[in-house]
Amino acid sequence: MKQLLVVAAALVDADNRVLIARRPPGKALAGLWEFPGGKPEAGETPEAALVRELAEELGIAVKPACLAPLTFVSHAYDDFHLLMPLYVCRRWEGFVAPREGQALKWVMARQLWDYPMPPADAPLIQPLIMLLG
């Protein structure tokens, strides 16, 4: 089975809310909510990939030192196995804006259960609740 590494970020604002993005139509798992991030390119570290993806998807600049690893998920889909580390980020430059047609929403960690997410993202919620309350 093919293995896939995807990195994700829990951006946390001054009010302790977490940013989630809705997958746009035409993408796999369209309509579900997820943590921003993406796949590393060849030779790219997970942190560098996340810095790049956050700039591309949200128009913000993040320094690798501002990414704190929190947890990860290992999930088997039908045709691949996903490994996804989740980093928490509380500091960035710029204003978060959707740059790829996705809807964005800031929610309290406990409210994340109210948003349908891909099966691999759901196990990341409880560690966020434990961290943020």
QUIGI-V202853 format. One record per backbone hydrogen bond with DSSP energy under -0.5 kcal/mol. CO is the residue of the C=O (numbers start at 0). NH is the residue of the N-H. Records with the same first field share a line. If there is no record, write none. Layout:
BEGIN
CO: NH  NH
END
This chain:
BEGIN
1: 80
3: 5  82
4: 39
6: 37
7: 86
8: 10
9: 88
10: 18
12: 15
15: 108
16: 12
17: 106
19: 104
20: 22  33
21: 102
22: 30
23: 26
26: 29
28: 31
31: 22
32: 117
33: 20
35: 8
37: 6
40: 43
44: 48
45: 49
46: 50
47: 51
48: 52
49: 53
50: 54
51: 55
52: 56
53: 57  58  59
54: 58
56: 98
57: 96
59: 61
60: 92
62: 65
63: 66
65: 67  89
66: 68
67: 87
70: 85
72: 83
74: 76  81
78: 1
79: 76  81
80: 3
81: 74
82: 5
83: 72
84: 7  86
85: 69  70
86: 9
87: 67
88: 11
92: 60
102: 21
104: 19  106
106: 17
107: 110  111
108: 111
109: 112
110: 113
111: 114
113: 115
115: 32
117: 120  121
118: 122
120: 123
121: 124
122: 126
123: 127
124: 128
125: 129
126: 130
127: 131
128: 132
END
